[in-house]
Amino acid sequence: MVDLLTVDHLGIGIPRGSNTVALVEDVSFTVRAGESYGIVGESGCGKSTTIRAIIRLLTGKARITRGAVRFDGVDLAQAKESALQSIRGAGIGMVFQDPLTALNPVLTVGRQIAEGLRYHGQLSAADRHARMLEAMRLVGLPDPARIAASYPHELSGGQRQRAAIAIALIASPRLLLADEPTTALDVTIQAQILRLLSDLRSRLGMALVLVTHDLGVVAQTCDRVAVMYSGRIVEEAPIRRIFENPRHPYTVALLNSIPRGSRAGHPLHPIAGMPPDPAHRPSGCSFAARCPNRQTDCEAVAPGWTPDAGGGGFACFHPARAHAEVPHG
Ligand SMILES: Nc1ncnc2c1ncn2[C@@H]1O[C@H](COP(=O)(O)OP(=O)(O)OP(=O)(O)O)[C@@H](O)[C@H]1O
């Protein structure tokens, strides 16, 4: 598979006094065309900040401080706003946790979906209307003509998220960034939206980056996963390896936090303690204070990246033991 998105040594910070506090430190990963890539970790570890930086939609004073984000031969970290505008939508679509943030309360849903075609070639008004109704059918909105004429507050939560997905997909992006797209929804609706995203990804051949704090969601949806902790990727692996042979103690703790017999729909409560405040990270491994495998070297310097034979790797001096490869089938 061809590389579609390469995040290369990305750093994101906010100014504080005369210093910069690093929210994300040195994050690198690659998403291949058509694959589903998960980013998982506890609240505050930098997942949203990382994917918002990809399309330069950081909030407040957060800024990219180093690194590159390559998509289609363009470094989005350096691109001008005009170039970003054409990439947002037609190259990369985005779905947020709360569909209301993506929807304008005073415009009809149909108008907002069709709006995404504004930068997309010379379509007539009739063609735009037809494409809008088609996108609504694609995301499973019932009675598209009626819903197109409705305002966001007239829809259910699940219908709003379907409408937000239609907005993200109308210009046929090759990559969809989804930031906790099911967290704000009822459990039964969560499963439907996840199925919809997986189904659309394979039908449309686009890649998906799915940010979640729920490893059950990752298990159902992703080909590969990055585990983030305190602004860094601490482990990356194909999905099967992460569940069968986790190496980083933080990944092990995340897996142990999923209640037996139920791998979906539960927030992570991995282990006692909290991740460090980004303004006061320790000089060694950020996870050391909570780590059962901690030794004195962990507190001296942050561990580098150890590549794994099966793809991916981990950043830990004292990882969990590797089991023999489980045969496929
Ligand atoms: N614009 C900003 N200004 C200041 N701090 C920020 C900003 N954006 C994010 N942060 C901080 O950066 C850290 C990472 O936040 P981020 O939202 O990326 O984490 P997350 O893993 O996505 O968590 P959640 O699941 O809660 O969204 C947190 O400590 C957060 O408070």
The ligand as a Tripos MOL2 file, in Angstrom:
@<TRIPOS>MOLECULE
LIG
   31    33     1     0     0
SMALL
NO_CHARGES

@<TRIPOS>ATOM
      1 N1         -5.0220   25.1160   22.6890 N.pl3     1 LIG1
      2 C1         -4.5260   24.6090   23.7800 C.ar      1 LIG1
      3 N2         -3.9900   25.4120   24.7360 N.ar      1 LIG1
      4 C2         -3.4700   24.8820   25.8820 C.ar      1 LIG1
      5 N3         -3.4180   23.5710   26.1540 N.ar      1 LIG1
      6 C3         -3.9330   22.7270   25.2670 C.ar      1 LIG1
      7 C4         -4.5140   23.1890   24.0210 C.ar      1 LIG1
      8 N4         -4.9440   22.1220   23.3380 N.ar      1 LIG1
      9 C5         -4.6580   21.0390   24.0890 C.ar      1 LIG1
     10 N5         -4.0470   21.4020   25.2510 N.ar      1 LIG1
     11 C6         -3.4890   20.4940   26.2960 C.3       1 LIG1
     12 O1         -2.7170   19.5560   25.5820 O.3       1 LIG1
     13 C7         -2.7840   18.2630   26.1870 C.3       1 LIG1
     14 C8         -3.2710   17.2700   25.1580 C.3       1 LIG1
     15 O2         -4.6600   17.4980   24.8850 O.3       1 LIG1
     16 P1         -5.4950   16.6780   23.7900 P.3       1 LIG1
     17 O3         -6.8830   17.2230   23.7720 O.co2     1 LIG1
     18 O4         -4.7490   16.6190   22.5380 O.co2     1 LIG1
     19 O5         -5.4970   15.2340   24.4430 O.3       1 LIG1
     20 P2         -6.4050   14.0100   24.0630 P.3       1 LIG1
     21 O6         -5.5320   12.8290   24.2120 O.co2     1 LIG1
     22 O7         -7.0660   14.1970   22.7490 O.co2     1 LIG1
     23 O8         -7.4680   14.0240   25.2190 O.3       1 LIG1
     24 P3         -9.0670   13.9840   25.1450 P.3       1 LIG1
     25 O9         -9.3940   12.5440   24.8970 O.co2     1 LIG1
     26 O10        -9.4660   14.4470   26.5100 O.co2     1 LIG1
     27 O11        -9.4660   14.9300   24.0410 O.co2     1 LIG1
     28 C9         -3.7040   18.4170   27.3790 C.3       1 LIG1
     29 O12        -2.8850   18.6220   28.5280 O.3       1 LIG1
     30 C10        -4.5090   19.6760   27.0480 C.3       1 LIG1
     31 O13        -4.9280   20.3120   28.2270 O.3       1 LIG1
@<TRIPOS>BOND
     1     1     2 1
     2     2     3 ar
     3     2     7 ar
     4     3     4 ar
     5     4     5 ar
     6     5     6 ar
     7     6     7 ar
     8     6    10 ar
     9     7     8 ar
    10     8     9 ar
    11     9    10 ar
    12    10    11 1
    13    11    12 1
    14    11    30 1
    15    12    13 1
    16    13    14 1
    17    13    28 1
    18    14    15 1
    19    15    16 1
    20    16    17 2
    21    16    18 1
    22    16    19 1
    23    19    20 1
    24    20    21 2
    25    20    22 1
    26    20    23 1
    27    23    24 1
    28    24    25 2
    29    24    26 1
    30    24    27 1
    31    28    29 1
    32    28    30 1
    33    30    31 1
@<TRIPOS>SUBSTRUCTURE
     1 LIG1         1 GROUP 0 **** ****
